[in-house]
Amino acid sequence: MGFSVGLVNTYSTLNIGDAAIYSALTALASEAKVMAKFQDAKPNYIPGLQIVPQIGKCNAYISVGGDIFNNAREGLITKAFIKNLLELRRSPQYTFVFGQSIPRSCHGLSFQALVFCLRRLAAVCVRDSESHQRLIKAGIPAILSFDTAFALSISEQAKEKAKEILQSLFIQPESAALISLRTFDSMYKHDNQQFQQKLVALSRKFCQQGYQPVLVIQSQAYGADNDLAMAEEIVQQVPEIKIFNPFVLTHQLSNWELVMGALAICRLIVAIRYHTSVLALASGRVPFNLYYSNKGKDITKRLQIPGCSLEEFDPEIHFEAIALTSAATFDHEAIRQQVKQDFQQCYSRVLPQ
């Protein structure tokens, strides 16, 4: 039978950041049979991962990274939050949390409930200092690492395929400015209209300065987590913009690989989605990191990469800082090794002794 690992608290393969995390975890636990279930009617391809209708009994469980402990109701605990906590209680001594963030919406009663469950786990590893400090203060001996997707590497094949697709869309990588975007819901208090106007202004500025703005669709998941509607509204205001949508392109790669390939070869990257920054950095590129939560702010602070919060962003003021990133490179090897080591440290606690 061999050793089996169940990924729990999964979200969706239709969000490229999450898909990248599942790919990375599957590769990190490569000796094991790794399985997961998803709410997606047609899950996207994740190399090596067995997608199952139900996760039965496994030898170990990994609670996957992300903001899954969001709790949308102040003072109360949502059903979704309780469901996520129950996943941690299947077999606590053989379960660890890896690459997690504790979102700010998880506080008070919901945070106490989370801490109660985390205390019983084999290991807890988080990806940002704010989450780490909160857990340490609550008495959880958490490990501070980086996002799991930093374990991924860029392939020449992905760069070649991205170049071929970009050129078929009449986009020259050397003048392309890739912009990721997202719509905000009640979890993140940002004004969508105001944010959209900033992206319109930024795209116009790119056009004036001789760049080709390209909106990257990074999620076609559920509710507000679907980038296409906002992208289409922006294109109506700036018709010169192109859309790079891996979900509708024909290729043999996983979608995160194609996005990583595009990030590796394009001139500029403005990252609103957190995993745009992570995948860019993991391919050796420096994005301008426009963060909307503690996980994004953490990358700018700890890795000292250029960026600012969404509220502070002004396309005119920040344009020069964005343009300067084209010449910058990032040494990703040390971060990759750290994520791999931190994973092994957690994983060793659930392996048979």
PAKELO-160688 format. One record per residue: z, x negated, y negated of N, C-alpha, C in turn; residue in three letters; residue number from 1. Coordinates in steps of 0.001 Angstrom, whole numbers, m for minus. Each point is the difference from the previous one (the first is absolute). Example, Ala and Ser with C-alpha at 12.3 -4.5 7.8 and 13.67 -1.06 7.14 Angstrom:
2
7800, m13190, 5690, 0, 890, m1190, 0, m900, m1200, ALA, 1
m720, 350, m1050, 60, m820, m1190, 730, 770, m1090, SER, 2
END
This chain:
353
0, m842, 1223, 0, 842, m1223, 0, m869, m1262, MET, 1
828, m1085, 25, 63, m858, m1190, 895, 592, m1077, GLY, 2
185, m735, m1067, 897, 389, m1085, m726, 939, m956, PHE, 3
613, 1120, m322, m667, 962, m900, 787, 174, m1296, SER, 4
m745, 110, m1094, 600, 169, m1332, m585, 1252, m650, VAL, 5
862, 886, m472, m462, 1191, m712, 184, m191, m1498, GLY, 6
m1062, 238, m772, 136, m9, m1462, 459, 1393, m418, LEU, 7
1140, 96, m647, 517, 1309, m415, m32, 115, m1520, VAL, 8
129, 1232, m474, m81, 291, m1437, m1358, m371, m578, ASN, 9
m1038, 149, 823, m1351, m273, m490, m418, 1116, m948, THR, 10
m959, m313, m847, m480, 984, m977, m1433, 398, 319, TYR, 11
m961, m878, m317, m1395, 374, 196, m876, m1245, 45, SER, 12
m1063, 64, 799, m974, m1100, 29, m1015, 163, m1124, THR, 13
84, 1116, m744, m969, 286, m1073, 445, m586, m1340, LEU, 14
1121, m726, 41, 446, m757, m1166, m128, m1464, 416, ASN, 15
m815, m768, m724, m340, m1359, 429, 1211, m933, 28, ILE, 16
941, 200, m915, 1222, m811, 24, 767, 207, 1290, GLY, 17
158, 1265, 393, 722, 308, 1238, m767, m520, 1211, ASP, 18
m1322, 196, m2, m827, m490, 1114, 154, m1517, 150, ALA, 19
67, m706, m1139, 173, m1462, 25, 1350, m367, 619, ALA, 20
1038, 758, m343, 1331, m245, 581, m36, 194, 1523, ILE, 21
m633, 1097, 467, m52, 251, 1454, m769, m1117, 711, TYR, 22
m1087, m467, m622, m783, m1104, 581, 842, m1263, 103, SER, 23
719, m292, m1078, 821, m1220, m35, 1100, 60, 1061, ALA, 24
670, 1139, 115, 1083, 127, 991, m536, m115, 1423, LEU, 25
m1176, 603, 226, m609, m64, 1340, m305, m1459, 351, THR, 26
m497, m755, m977, m310, m1418, 229, 1277, m836, 171, ALA, 27
1034, 312, m798, 1253, m765, 76, 698, 203, 1346, LEU, 28
m145, 1195, 577, 612, 288, 1312, m1075, m44, 1085, ALA, 29
m910, m968, m118, m1231, 15, 818, 239, m84, 1502, SER, 30
1146, m538, 423, 263, m92, 1454, 306, 1385, 566, GLU, 31
415, 923, m848, 436, 1327, 463, m1130, 1019, m68, ALA, 32
235, 1138, 663, m901, 1140, m130, 564, 809, m1178, LYS, 33
m738, 35, m1111, 506, 659, m1219, m651, 1375, m141, VAL, 34
818, 1033, m229, m556, 1357, m117, 590, 744, m1194, MET, 35
m742, 997, m464, 451, 804, m1142, m673, 1357, 48, ALA, 36
630, 988, m640, m677, 1295, m164, m164, 273, m1487, LYS, 37
m1043, 745, m357, m288, 295, m1411, m295, 1476, m186, PHE, 38
188, 463, m1229, m333, 1388, m319, m1507, 188, m219, GLN, 39
m748, m1116, m66, m1434, 79, m296, m773, 697, 1119, ASP, 40
m902, 911, m385, m860, 660, 997, m928, m1032, 649, ALA, 41
m552, m908, m846, m845, m1080, 524, 528, m1328, m539, LYS, 42
898, m639, 728, 561, m1256, m518, m1080, m1075, m151, PRO, 43
144, m829, m1040, m905, m1140, m173, 364, m1104, 1002, ASN, 44
m985, m850, 260, 145, m1075, 984, 1037, m1041, m435, TYR, 45
964, m265, 885, 987, m1072, m219, m109, m944, 1201, ILE, 46
m479, m1229, m188, m218, m910, 1135, 1251, m171, 873, PRO, 47
m148, 207, 1299, 1098, m273, 946, 1063, 1075, 125, GLY, 48
29, 952, m919, 1060, 1020, 26, m418, 1173, 885, LEU, 49
904, 432, 869, m266, 1188, 819, 500, 1229, m748, GLN, 50
m923, 888, m345, 397, 1218, m718, 234, 1093, 1033, ILE, 51
1212, 538, 11, 401, 954, 1046, 433, 1340, m615, VAL, 52
m72, 1112, 782, 437, 1295, m525, 1521, 63, m208, PRO, 53
743, m715, 873, 1465, m69, m134, 450, m1388, 405, GLN, 54
1023, m515, m687, 563, m1283, 440, 1077, 317, 1013, ILE, 55
m224, m442, 1217, 1019, 229, 1033, 1083, m1055, m103, GLY, 56
560, m368, 1151, 1062, m1002, 0, m628, m1387, m85, LYS, 57
444, m788, m963, m490, m1385, m154, 1171, m958, 172, CYS, 58
m316, m1280, 202, 1062, m1008, 97, 610, m292, m1365, ASN, 59
m807, 169, m1058, 505, m258, m1356, m781, 850, m989, ALA, 60
583, 164, m1187, m642, 806, m1044, 72, m751, m1326, TYR, 61
m1093, 90, m749, m6, m593, m1347, m230, 1130, m988, ILE, 62
924, 160, m946, m202, 961, m1083, m857, m708, m1038, SER, 63
m1211, 531, m200, m1022, m733, m753, 307, m43, m1494, VAL, 64
m610, m972, m663, 247, m198, m1424, m559, 1115, m850, GLY, 65
336, m26, m1272, m501, 1006, m927, 1142, 697, m702, GLY, 66
m351, 1035, m732, 1001, 777, m739, 379, 1253, 775, ASP, 67
174, m112, 1320, 180, 1218, 790, 1334, 687, m264, ILE, 68
947, m724, m603, 1292, 648, m261, 51, 636, m1387, PHE, 69
m1155, 453, m471, m25, 816, m1217, 721, 1303, 285, ASN, 70
783, 479, m971, 686, 1284, 163, m271, 814, m1252, ASN, 71
m874, 983, 119, m540, 672, m1186, 974, 949, m702, ALA, 72
1128, 314, 627, 874, 1010, m626, 1330, m599, m440, ARG, 73
196, m40, m1298, 1248, m526, m578, 1198, 751, 581, GLU, 74
1018, m739, 446, 1249, 631, 419, m62, 637, 1387, GLY, 75
m1196, 176, 540, m144, 570, 1343, m764, m997, 860, LEU, 76
m104, 305, 1286, m786, m877, 876, m1150, 822, 575, ILE, 77
m1210, m511, m118, m1165, 762, 474, m115, m80, 1531, THR, 78
m739, 969, 549, m253, 27, 1459, m719, m1271, 437, LYS, 79
m983, m417, m824, m786, m1204, 336, 909, m1218, 84, ALA, 80
970, m75, m912, 928, m1137, m31, 855, m10, 1272, PHE, 81
497, 1180, 392, 836, 101, 1208, m811, m398, 1236, ILE, 82
m1264, 442, 25, m879, m332, 1127, m157, m1527, 112, LYS, 83
m160, m661, m1158, m113, m1462, 5, 1280, m672, 497, ASN, 84
1150, 566, m400, 1271, m575, 462, 146, 152, 1515, LEU, 85
m400, 1153, 517, 123, 245, 1447, m805, m1010, 814, LEU, 86
m1126, m453, m562, m826, m1014, 687, 791, m1298, 211, GLU, 87
941, m268, m915, 791, m1234, 101, 1087, 127, 1061, LEU, 88
218, 1245, 489, 1134, 226, 896, m416, 188, 1452, ARG, 89
m1277, m229, 309, m466, 96, 1396, 758, m978, 877, ARG, 90
43, m1249, m479, 569, m1092, 800, 376, m1111, m986, SER, 91
1051, 243, m805, 289, m880, m1153, 81, m1485, 321, PRO, 92
636, m343, 1151, 168, m1441, 290, m1319, m676, 338, GLN, 93
m1071, 795, 275, m1331, m570, 264, m997, 378, m1093, TYR, 94
530, 308, m1175, m858, 402, m1126, 268, m913, m1187, THR, 95
m1058, m435, m669, 221, m693, m1281, m958, 527, m1058, PHE, 96
429, m124, m1247, m798, 412, m1159, m640, m1259, m552, VAL, 97
m1327, 47, m240, m664, m1211, m495, m921, 302, m1175, PHE, 98
147, m807, m1080, m905, 106, m1156, 181, 1268, m799, GLY, 99
1217, 523, 13, 268, 1279, m650, 328, m197, m1488, GLN, 100
m224, 1048, m794, 595, 76, m1340, 916, 1213, 7, SER, 101
1079, m82, m729, 847, 1192, m156, m359, 567, m1376, ILE, 102
m770, 1099, m45, m443, 509, m1300, 1169, 528, m836, PRO, 103
m212, 59, m1301, 1073, 463, m891, 346, 1462, 225, ARG, 104
m954, 767, 587, 280, 1415, 271, 1045, 156, 1106, SER, 105
273, m1086, 733, 1023, 25, 1049, 1302, m525, m601, CYS, 106
847, 930, m437, 1291, m409, m584, 1030, 1084, 286, HIS, 107
1261, m283, m329, 1045, 996, 248, 125, 306, 1484, GLY, 108
m25, 1269, 328, 200, 471, 1367, m1048, m561, 968, LEU, 109
m1275, m1, m427, m1058, m471, 901, 162, m1496, 287, SER, 110
408, m765, m1014, 196, m1442, 210, 1173, m244, 958, PHE, 111
1080, 799, m162, 1161, m138, 901, m404, 288, 1444, GLN, 112
m827, 1042, 175, m452, 365, 1354, m862, m1114, 591, ALA, 113
m846, m592, m842, m869, m1091, 461, 841, m1208, 426, LEU, 114
962, m366, m834, 872, m1150, 295, 746, 221, 1322, VAL, 115
468, 1228, 216, 710, 356, 1237, m876, m319, 1219, PHE, 116
m1294, 335, m88, m932, m263, 1119, m352, m1481, 113, CYS, 117
m222, m659, m1153, m407, m1417, 20, 1083, m897, 612, LEU, 118
1276, 388, m193, 1126, m808, 524, m101, m221, 1504, ARG, 119
m618, 960, 700, m22, m33, 1464, m1222, m718, 579, ARG, 120
m908, m444, m890, m1261, m588, 494, 138, m1481, 363, LEU, 121
m975, m481, 780, 1, m1416, 409, m217, m924, m1201, ALA, 122
m842, 427, m956, m274, m825, m1194, m641, 869, m1072, ALA, 123
165, m428, m1251, m615, 691, m1137, m626, m1060, m894, VAL, 124
m1299, 140, m260, m690, m960, m861, m752, 772, m1077, CYS, 125
218, m349, m1261, m656, 710, m1112, m929, m950, m763, VAL, 126
m873, 587, m834, m1056, m793, m629, 184, m201, m1501, ARG, 127
1089, 535, m585, 203, m217, m1449, 1477, m208, m296, ASP, 128
280, m770, m1075, 1387, m390, m278, 895, 1169, m377, SER, 129
m555, 1014, m685, 849, 1141, m381, 537, 717, 1241, GLU, 130
m879, 251, 976, 430, 639, 1259, 1026, m884, 709, SER, 131
m263, m1300, m4, 890, m959, 661, 1395, 31, m627, HIS, 132
47, m40, m1337, 1296, 13, m694, 766, 1283, 283, GLN, 133
m717, 1122, m7, 671, 1294, 267, 619, 23, 1395, ARG, 134
m737, m520, 973, 501, 29, 1388, 1150, m983, 197, LEU, 135
m111, m1194, m587, 1077, m1000, 115, 1294, 578, m605, ILE, 136
m159, 641, m1157, 1162, 611, m682, 640, 1094, 872, LYS, 137
m860, 670, 793, 500, 1079, 873, 501, m546, 1349, ALA, 138
m12, m1348, 136, 550, m601, 1215, m990, m158, 1146, GLY, 139
m1293, 123, m278, m1028, m201, 1037, m506, m1439, m102, ILE, 140
95, m787, 1085, m460, m1401, m80, m1533, m95, 61, PRO, 141
m659, 529, m1005, m1472, 67, m2, m611, m1371, m281, ALA, 142
m1203, m200, 536, m775, m1217, m250, m1000, 341, m1105, ILE, 143
m193, m924, m942, m1009, 213, m1050, m1262, m781, 362, LEU, 144
m1118, 717, 141, m1265, m655, 316, m1064, 477, m983, SER, 145
m1248, 84, 458, m1104, 546, m802, m686, 1074, 830, PHE, 146
m982, 660, m575, m683, 1067, 721, m644, m526, 1283, ASP, 147
39, 825, 1036, m536, m378, 1321, m1474, m403, m67, THR, 148
m761, 641, m886, m1451, m275, m77, m301, m1436, m455, ALA, 149
996, m721, m533, m203, m1417, m330, m280, m829, 1258, PHE, 150
312, 549, 1173, m260, m733, 1246, m1493, m14, 338, ALA, 151
m784, 864, m650, m1436, 102, 312, m786, m1119, m680, LEU, 152
m1111, m377, 632, m872, m1039, m581, m1385, 578, m258, SER, 153
m676, m592, m949, m1372, 428, m334, m982, m705, 949, ILE, 154
m1013, 737, 464, m1012, m622, 867, m1306, m174, m772, SER, 155
m788, m986, 413, m1321, m220, m616, m883, 1226, 209, GLU, 156
154, 614, 1178, m790, 1195, 335, 263, 1124, m1018, GLN, 157
1272, 177, m377, 366, 1058, m965, m593, m305, m1373, ALA, 158
13, m1276, m393, m582, m380, m1301, m1501, 261, m8, LYS, 159
m656, m381, 1086, m1458, 187, 107, m371, 1486, m72, GLU, 160
756, 811, 777, m292, 1434, 52, 255, 641, m1364, LYS, 161
1090, m393, m660, 316, 549, m1319, m1097, m353, m998, ALA, 162
m483, m1238, 64, m1054, m445, m912, m1278, 819, 213, LYS, 163
m344, 200, 1272, m1206, 760, 350, 101, 1447, m530, GLU, 164
1175, 611, 205, 183, 1392, m447, 8, 90, m1526, ILE, 165
710, m923, m653, 38, 14, m1478, m1419, m122, m561, LEU, 166
m788, m912, 568, m1362, m191, m515, m871, 1229, 255, GLN, 167
261, 707, 1119, m774, 1223, 269, 358, 1101, m1009, SER, 168
1185, m124, m631, 413, 950, m1050, m371, m535, m1397, LEU, 169
m825, m1058, m38, m416, m660, m1254, 1194, m552, m775, PHE, 170
935, m571, 761, 1164, m653, m613, m85, m1487, 346, ILE, 171
m4, m853, m1037, 22, m1451, 233, 1467, m447, m1, GLN, 172
498, m523, 1120, 1427, m361, 70, 469, m892, m1156, PRO, 173
m893, m928, m441, 452, m952, m1044, 246, 657, m1367, GLU, 174
m484, 1238, m194, 307, 662, m1283, 815, 1281, 215, SER, 175
453, 232, 1256, 706, 1261, 297, 1486, m76, m339, ALA, 176
498, 1074, m606, 1440, 139, m270, 492, 1174, 849, ALA, 177
709, m321, 1074, 488, 1054, 897, 1295, 597, m549, LEU, 178
67, 1320, 9, 1201, 698, m495, 436, 978, 1091, ILE, 179
1255, m113, 434, 483, 1043, 914, 717, 1040, m845, SER, 180
118, 1207, 525, 629, 1051, m804, 782, 904, 920, LEU, 181
807, 866, m570, 731, 977, 815, 449, 1151, m892, ARG, 182
224, 1136, 638, 530, 1164, m717, 1492, 35, 283, THR, 183
789, 363, m994, 1451, 22, 194, 492, 1426, 211, PHE, 184
1032, 139, 853, 617, 1312, 200, 1459, m94, m435, ASP, 185
843, 948, 443, 1390, 49, m477, 822, m1228, 404, SER, 186
m469, m774, 994, 756, m1197, 422, m15, m1085, m1083, MET, 187
m1108, m77, m727, m142, m1031, m1037, m332, 710, m1302, TYR, 188
889, m131, m960, m155, 765, m1242, m982, m688, m965, LYS, 189
m1277, 170, 265, m1010, m545, m920, m945, 1118, m392, HIS, 190
m481, m64, m1210, m907, 1025, m517, m1424, m338, 441, ASP, 191
m559, 811, 906, m1329, m301, 547, m1098, m39, m1060, ASN, 192
53, 937, m951, m1052, 62, m1037, 10, m1254, m863, GLN, 193
1205, m354, m414, 162, m1180, m867, m472, m1268, 739, GLN, 194
388, m98, 1269, m377, m1142, 831, m1526, m43, 178, PHE, 195
m591, 1166, 235, m1453, 91, 186, m741, m466, m1256, GLN, 196
523, 377, m1171, m635, m423, m1265, 77, m1516, m188, GLN, 197
1093, m592, 467, 121, m1464, m81, m1067, m668, 884, LYS, 198
m238, 590, 1169, m1026, m563, 896, m1401, 179, m576, LEU, 199
m213, 1122, m697, m1288, 235, m664, m207, m1072, m1079, VAL, 200
1049, m225, m805, m87, m1007, m1072, m229, m1404, 580, ALA, 201
693, m303, 1086, m152, m1309, 643, m1433, m174, 535, LEU, 202
m525, 1046, 637, m1356, m71, 569, m1042, m205, m1093, SER, 203
185, 697, m1133, m940, m166, m1133, 60, m1425, m527, ARG, 204
1199, m527, m65, 194, m1377, m477, m711, m985, 952, LYS, 205
136, 223, 1303, m696, m849, 969, m1511, 27, m243, PHE, 206
m535, 1212, m192, m1454, 130, m236, m418, m779, m1254, CYS, 207
774, 153, m1095, m319, m692, m1267, m15, m1515, 184, GLN, 208
915, m488, 889, 146, m1450, 171, m898, m559, 1108, GLN, 209
m894, 842, 532, m975, m496, 980, 447, 27, 1454, GLY, 210
1096, 702, 267, 431, 140, 1402, m475, 1346, 551, TYR, 211
m87, 93, 1311, m320, 1271, 655, 1302, 598, 560, GLN, 212
542, 1071, m631, 1219, 590, 568, m295, 750, 1303, PRO, 213
878, m197, 988, m161, 631, 1317, 1339, 607, 411, VAL, 214
15, 1306, 241, 1237, 650, 458, 62, m71, 1520, LEU, 215
1106, m537, 512, 177, m131, 1452, 800, 1194, 506, VAL, 216
m569, 721, 957, 732, 1122, 606, 845, m581, 1123, ILE, 217
1299, 55, m195, 890, m639, 969, 741, 1016, 854, GLN, 218
m88, 1278, m372, 662, 997, 827, m746, 1320, m62, SER, 219
m187, 588, 1181, m525, 1363, 88, 950, 779, 898, GLN, 220
1293, m116, m320, 1024, 627, 840, 368, 1380, m555, ALA, 221
1290, 271, m158, 458, 1379, m227, 569, 219, m1397, TYR, 222
m169, 1216, m505, 558, 357, m1313, m544, m905, m1087, GLY, 223
914, m546, m792, m423, m863, m1124, m530, m1351, 487, ALA, 224
184, m293, 1283, m383, m1305, 529, m1483, m34, 413, ASP, 225
m844, 422, m936, m1448, m9, 230, m651, m397, m1320, ASN, 226
m689, m1135, 23, m476, m603, m1255, m1322, 574, m515, ASP, 227
m691, 744, 826, m1384, 348, m325, m145, 914, m1215, LEU, 228
870, 1016, m108, m136, 970, m1102, 142, m688, m1358, ALA, 229
1024, m856, m129, 188, m702, m1273, m1172, m956, m264, MET, 230
m483, m669, 1038, m1129, m929, m166, m1222, 750, m539, ALA, 231
m260, 1174, 562, m1172, 775, m440, 139, 478, m1443, GLU, 232
1233, 345, m400, 233, 413, m1402, m252, m1170, m953, GLU, 233
413, m1201, 404, m191, m1177, m853, m1498, m319, m127, ILE, 234
m730, 112, 1102, m1445, m276, m10, m732, 960, m942, VAL, 235
493, 1231, m101, m632, 955, m927, 120, m477, m1441, GLN, 236
1096, m695, m299, 202, m493, m1373, m647, m1367, m227, GLN, 237
m122, m788, 1070, m645, m1325, m108, m1030, m94, 1128, VAL, 238
m1219, 511, m237, m997, 78, 1077, m410, m1358, 593, PRO, 239
259, m1082, m731, m393, m1336, 504, 874, m464, 1179, GLU, 240
1145, 636, 183, 923, m420, 1068, m609, 265, 1372, ILE, 241
303, m897, 931, m379, 200, 1404, 1264, 330, 807, LYS, 242
m199, 667, 1138, 1125, 290, 896, m223, m738, 1322, ILE, 243
1014, m738, 435, m48, m695, 1288, 948, 758, 935, PHE, 244
m580, 759, 925, 809, 859, 870, m195, m393, 1467, ASN, 245
927, m802, 550, m157, m481, 1375, m30, 1119, 1036, PRO, 246
574, 1174, m370, 87, 1106, 959, m1363, 619, 308, PHE, 247
m977, m180, m891, m1319, 599, 236, m1083, m1051, 283, VAL, 248
400, m1276, m12, m985, m1068, 233, m123, m281, 1493, LEU, 249
m1181, m423, 423, m205, m306, 1423, 290, m1476, 248, THR, 250
984, m259, 848, 346, m1393, 343, 839, 2, 1269, HIS, 251
105, m1160, 632, 743, m107, 1270, 1429, m521, m214, GLN, 252
384, m222, m1239, 1324, m572, m282, 1020, 1115, m170, LEU, 253
1280, m368, m30, 969, 1010, m424, m102, 55, m1534, SER, 254
341, 1148, m576, m212, 189, m1441, 747, m1016, m867, ASN, 255
1216, m372, 429, 751, m976, m814, m733, m1342, m36, TRP, 256
m686, m355, 1111, m727, m1280, 27, m1148, 0, m1003, GLU, 257
m693, 1132, m78, m1126, 94, m933, 502, m95, m1446, LEU, 258
1116, 685, m294, 585, m57, m1356, 458, m1426, m302, VAL, 259
634, m640, 972, 467, m1376, m198, m1195, m931, m245, MET, 260
m1105, 253, 715, m1221, m788, m201, m519, 134, m1423, GLY, 261
9, 1248, m515, m469, 236, m1377, 932, m661, m1016, ALA, 262
1304, 98, 244, 974, m615, m920, m172, m1518, m33, LEU, 263
m358, m565, 1142, m126, m1463, 93, m1185, m528, m801, ALA, 264
m1056, 829, m173, m1228, m550, m605, m299, 508, m1409, ILE, 265
722, 1021, m473, m315, 540, m1333, 682, m795, m1112, CYS, 266
m566, 116, m1188, 428, m838, m1136, 1429, 321, m454, ARG, 267
278, 1300, m198, 1313, 414, m517, 568, 1128, 852, LEU, 268
1339, 86, 30, 677, 1067, 744, 1115, 564, m877, ILE, 269
m51, 1298, m246, 1126, 680, m663, 613, 905, 1062, VAL, 270
1228, m335, 395, 626, 682, 1134, 1044, 999, m475, ALA, 271
m294, 1277, 197, 1023, 1008, m265, 706, 296, 1317, ILE, 272
m786, 160, 1052, 619, 178, 1316, 606, m1336, 446, ARG, 273
1192, 105, 520, 775, m1164, 417, m768, m880, 992, TYR, 274
m663, 645, 985, m679, m811, 1017, m1304, m628, m490, HIS, 275
m506, 427, m1137, m1121, m737, m597, 505, m1396, m348, THR, 276
1184, m50, m607, 595, m1309, m341, 294, m811, 1251, SER, 277
616, 640, 1001, 389, m728, 1213, m1239, m580, 703, VAL, 278
m1033, 824, 190, m1196, m472, 718, m774, m1041, m814, LEU, 279
4, 157, m1333, m645, m1011, m850, 729, m1340, 142, ALA, 280
1326, 29, m150, 794, m1230, 91, m127, m638, 1384, LEU, 281
m26, 848, 1048, m114, m510, 1374, m1367, m634, 264, ALA, 282
m979, 284, m901, m1302, m660, 151, m150, m1145, m1011, SER, 283
1099, m330, m690, m17, m1157, m896, m396, 312, m1434, GLY, 284
m135, 1297, m324, m400, 408, m1351, 1189, 514, m802, ARG, 285
m103, m120, m1312, 1080, 492, m875, m464, 1270, m712, VAL, 286
672, 1132, 249, m353, 1226, m710, 797, 123, m1295, PRO, 287
m427, 903, m882, 881, 420, m1098, 735, 1207, 569, PHE, 288
1328, m132, 146, 799, 968, 756, 625, 1051, m928, ASN, 289
m552, 1219, 41, 520, 1102, m828, 951, 822, 844, LEU, 290
1293, m227, m134, 921, 636, 957, 601, 1309, m526, TYR, 291
338, 864, 978, 578, 1312, m327, 1347, 206, 687, TYR, 292
469, m987, 793, 1282, 164, 705, 597, m1378, 286, SER, 293
1198, 5, 590, 709, m1272, 227, m768, m971, 900, ASN, 294
m788, 531, 963, m705, m920, 911, m1052, m823, m756, LYS, 295
m728, 651, m932, m1033, m695, m764, 587, m965, m1016, GLY, 296
1090, 442, m637, 677, m850, m986, 504, m1279, 686, LYS, 297
456, 166, 1226, 540, m1119, 763, m1051, m1097, 221, ASP, 298
m1248, 412, 289, m1072, m996, 227, m223, m829, m1264, ILE, 299
m75, 697, m1156, m226, m728, m1251, 1155, m962, m279, THR, 300
1235, 453, 235, 1155, m855, m311, 157, m1148, 993, LYS, 301
10, 343, 1303, 306, m1041, 996, m1141, m972, 222, ARG, 302
m1245, 504, m90, m1147, m891, 229, m607, m490, m1314, LEU, 303
579, 470, m1100, m422, m424, m1348, m1503, 174, m208, GLN, 304
m472, 1210, 298, m1414, 268, m269, m107, 910, m1227, ILE, 305
m1103, m84, m742, m119, 768, m1234, m30, 1503, 252, PRO, 306
577, 746, m925, m5, 1456, 130, 1025, 608, m933, GLY, 307
94, 1318, 25, 1007, 706, m786, 153, 1400, 585, CYS, 308
959, 747, m525, 188, 1361, 506, m1091, 902, m575, SER, 309
m246, 1094, 701, m1026, 948, m451, 256, 480, m1424, LEU, 310
1285, 260, m309, 338, 508, m1343, m383, m986, m1097, GLU, 311
210, m1281, 281, m249, m1036, m1030, m1478, m351, m132, GLU, 312
m799, 376, 989, m1381, m479, 46, m849, 504, m1166, PHE, 313
m673, m960, m655, m919, 330, m1080, m1286, m800, 257, ASP, 314
m1118, 678, 322, m1232, m716, 355, m437, m1036, m1037, PRO, 315
200, 306, m1291, m402, m955, m1054, 890, m1241, 27, GLU, 316
1300, 240, 46, 961, m1103, m69, m54, m882, 1256, ILE, 317
m147, 642, 1164, 91, m752, 1262, m1340, m526, 519, HIS, 318
m1080, 298, m744, m1316, m353, 540, m150, m1507, 250, PHE, 319
481, m785, m940, m153, m1460, 131, 736, m526, 1234, GLU, 320
1219, 536, 231, 792, m418, 1171, m724, 381, 1292, ALA, 321
m672, 1159, m15, m764, 426, 1189, m1161, m971, 231, ILE, 322
m743, m314, m1079, m1177, m881, 118, 386, m1387, 515, ALA, 323
1187, m486, m393, 441, m1342, 415, 261, m103, 1502, LEU, 324
281, 1135, 652, 325, m64, 1438, m1198, m437, 847, THR, 325
m1216, 112, m540, m1182, m333, 818, 24, m1452, 468, SER, 326
643, m860, m774, 19, m1424, 359, 1231, m374, 831, ALA, 327
928, 939, 164, 1267, m325, 678, m122, 143, 1519, ALA, 328
741, m827, 724, 57, 148, 1459, 1454, 107, 423, THR, 329
225, 514, 1210, 1366, 203, 475, 153, m668, 1364, PHE, 330
1078, m773, 158, 245, m665, 1278, 757, 975, 913, ASP, 331
m747, 624, 905, 567, 1093, 801, 643, m455, 1301, HIS, 332
m220, m1263, 374, 434, m438, 1339, 1521, 54, 172, GLU, 333
737, m426, m1031, 1473, m26, 122, 557, 1417, 174, ALA, 334
m572, 953, m744, 460, 1400, 104, m320, 542, 1390, ILE, 335
m1216, m299, 495, m394, 473, 1335, 972, m519, 1055, ARG, 336
321, m1295, m92, 932, m592, 982, 1376, 637, m103, GLN, 337
443, 291, m1225, 1329, 608, m157, 50, 1380, 652, GLN, 338
m1039, 806, m229, m35, 1353, 588, 20, m112, 1534, VAL, 339
m778, m948, 539, m33, m176, 1462, 1368, m419, 546, LYS, 340
663, m919, m710, 1335, m462, 431, 1022, 1130, m74, GLN, 341
m37, 744, m1108, 954, 1107, m166, m213, 1056, 1078, ASP, 342
m1285, 235, 340, m291, 970, 1064, 587, m485, 1325, PHE, 343
m230, m1284, 311, 515, m542, 1272, 1520, 82, 70, GLN, 344
642, m248, m1145, 1471, 74, m41, 477, 1409, 369, GLN, 345
m678, 1025, m540, 371, 1395, 303, m394, 361, 1433, CYS, 346
m1203, m406, 377, m564, 367, 1307, 841, m583, 1144, TYR, 347
495, m1229, m207, 777, m665, 1055, 1270, 801, 340, SER, 348
465, 815, m948, 1229, 772, 239, m231, 1233, 889, ARG, 349
m1260, 376, 191, m271, 1169, 856, m680, m405, 1319, VAL, 350
m281, m1308, 154, m636, m472, 1239, 1078, m160, 1062, LEU, 351
m366, 150, 1285, 990, m199, 1065, 526, m1442, m39, PRO, 352
1292, m137, 87, 607, m1360, m101, m123, m713, 1324, GLN, 353
END
